[in-house]
């Protein structure tokens, strides 16, 4: 008796249908640099004319935030998170995102579901000015539980070598400006799920403290800061940029400092969003543990000279960012919460 690939759990016709459904979303992201069309073995992108171009690449996933998208059966925004986690990283070096590739894996392919996820990826790419030039859709029967899937992404950007931002000239007395987050973003969800649980009825119940339902707050997509940051570095000398992801303030901000420099963060400089206060109360953990796990309402931190603070704040607000001075650099190392 013959056993086909379909008999083993992989239906190539579903794969063809998924590609057909996602094509419109993919093409909507195309920029002037895109060469060719969807369906080639590789994506083509023509480099912009820069005197000394340096490519900057980043890859990431969205972690267990995916679990909430799956149990809520809401798949249209999780792709934004996948893009954000990659492009927010590479813009920290001053790089303009050029293109993005995605990876989607599942046990049994639903063309409609993958197309919905890709619609979010396309939306994120458009927010970042990046073209979605390719990806991989993998059907892996027996590997993922029914209904589950995973996504990851890969972004490439470019920066002129002389304009690379690496924090090397950060000195004592420089100022740290925080750009507010849209919520929890895409880190710490293994703890989030322990604190909020996975009962969809409870997650869909309005919470007075949150001013919303937990599921809406927890699925709010990660803010993409690319356009605001690129506009800022054209106006102001930015010394360093930190994307506040896994590890929170404690791990990420020191990554941009040269040896001998640390910082002090004033935790009273802004109002921490309710979702973090609720989680801290439920978990019974210290401020330091919270700031070493979550973004605490600040998704990106930029370091500038004190003389440039007003100009930087004005420019960031002009591009739609809510921002606040959260601290200063000092001699030493690490992050001190005050």
Secondary structure, DSSP 8 states (H G I E B T S, - for coil): ----TTTTT--HHHHHHHHHHHHHHHHTT--TTEES-TTSSS-EE-----TTEEEEEEEEE-TTHHHHHHHHT--SSHHHHHHHHHHHHHGGGT-EEEEEEEEEEESS--HHHHHHHHHHHHHHHHHHT-EEEEEEEEE-TTTS-TT-EEEEEEEEEEEEGGG---STT--TT-EEEEEE-SSSTTS-HHHHHHHH-S-HHHHTSEETTTTEEHHHHHT------HHHHHHHHHHS-EEEEEE--TTHHHHHGGGG--TTEEEEE-TTSS---HHHHHHHHHHT--HHHHHTTS-TTEEEEEEE-GGGHHHHHHHHHHTT--EEEEEEEEESSSEEE-
